[in-house]
Amino acid sequence: MKAIAQDEGSFREAARALLAQGVRPESVAWQDGPQLSLALDGPPPSASPPGASGVVRVPKAFAALLEKMVCHRDPTRWDLLYRVLYRLAHGERDLLQQPLDPDVRRLELMQKAIARDVRHVHAFVRFRLVGEAYLAWHRPEHRVLRLAAPFFATRFPGMKWSIVTPDESSHSDGNTLRYGEGAPRPEGEDAFEDLWRTYYSSIFNPSRLNLPLLAQKLPMHHRDTLPEARLIPLLARNAGRRVDRMLRPEAGAAAPFLPRDRSLASLAEAARGCTACPLCEPATQTVFGEGPGTAKLVLVGEQPGDQEDRGGRPFIGPAGDVLDDALKKAGIVRGEIYLTNAVKHFKFEPRGKLRLHQRPSARDVAACRPWVEAELLTLQPRAVVALGATAGQALLGPGFKLGPFRGKPQEGTLVPVIIPTWHPAAILRAGLAAQAQQMREELIADLRTALARSRAA
Ligand code: URA
């Protein structure tokens, strides 16, 4: 006996008739039919129908999977579906709860293939604007357009779009979703694809390039319909060089992130989005400077530490406690000065649950320098304290060493005077108590010098 089905409706109709006549699965040869029709032929069935009334009750779960299974291109899906339906109707009502059953296992795998294909439609459809509507041509592996298209209707309400596949097409006028004939892939390409490629190159992150994963996520099957797919070999070839550049950022790399308006508030806001160097990736947030715009004394540290990274403010951890104590002893009110760092993101090495401080490199400092320069240009302080060698290098040049210059006021290019001194964390690290005490006193003395210079007319 031969049965033809093309979609859910025709399968239901044919299967219902076959079941009502008690036709066993092995007696039916199912075919993918071009027309929506029930086509039963062959000798009349000999077996008796299930149940006295001949009415077959189908579990809801079967109805739900039927909707998906009809999209699969495997022509044997009808045989499988009818066999499962027959078994459900003949005493195996909990068949679908038997994952080890070969038929159920096959159903499961085919449904997974359908779900994956729907995800691919959502991910790989590329619309182009033609007139006032967005058009896309896509070739799904299975006939999943009707499962996939409602997503776009929800995502783009009010938008006119069409997705055409070789089997059928879907169209939205902004309100209603309709389906129509399919069409072969249109010839030629347009500016939209160029735009898409430019966009893709700019968001492409070479440090995240994982070719095997990409191959898995961007199946061969879809590559010729994705404008960016052609770029991948080139981007992959250059990835090493680009990662190198990212890991070794150029001097002044932060400059393009500076806002036009240079108020402290605008600078702080813009710095939040700075991705000029790789330190931004693992850090929790940018830690910008803080203090009043009227401050005449500025203190520059090295970089935020673990607590500053979490709290978003400079010098709020253990080094901050040492600094607060020294400030108090030097007669400086923290709320009246401006505190910042040479590097605005926490650089660390993960070690289990710990994040171990890593000293920023000369390149990190140079990349971040536009921020500290902008802060100083906006504030126009009378004196700046460089806390430690890194701050000194940011303000006085990469060759700066603290030893010979500590406590000696230096003429700055951006500010009248820079006073290099100990970093509070260096005091915490000092091995001997006497050494720490001496450094503490020197820090306080240097802060007093700076305070005096900041008050000088
Ligand atoms: N060390 C610094 O240099 N800056 C901070 O903000 C905290 C610790």
Residues whose N, C-alpha, C, O or C-beta is under 5 A from the ligand:
A	BS01	URA	G301 E302 Q303 P304 G305 E308 R313 P314 F315 A319 N341
